């Protein structure tokens, strides 16, 4: 019994060590994708997007929330938010669309949009610093 506890403790410490060395900020969990969809279509979109993001952008730090508003007549409206900022929006018809291709394109678009937002924040910070220097 004691051996099992020691082994599990050693395993947890090893996991924490890897998580810390992979992420120098010390956050154990980054880049989460959260599913707030309600239909089978939405769940498939989430799965394909999360798989694509995990495969092609493994170092992504931003958390994403995938939301959906389904309609039997018009299909689904899917949007993705990162820290309460909408980074993707698409209305997808009720027909048999290629969900995997749409989700992979969305993942690429979201990655570009998040980089663009990060650059905009940097410019905004530099503008704020320039205004502080002028007023001094």
Buried (B, 14 or more C-beta within 10 A) or exposed (E): EEEEEEEEEEEEEEEEEEBEEEBEEEEEEBBEBBBEBEBEBBBBBBBBBBBBBEEEBEEBEBBBBBBBBBEEEEBBBBBBBBEEEEBBEBEBEEEEBEBBEBBBBBBEBBBEBBEEBEEEEEEEEEEEEEEEEEEE
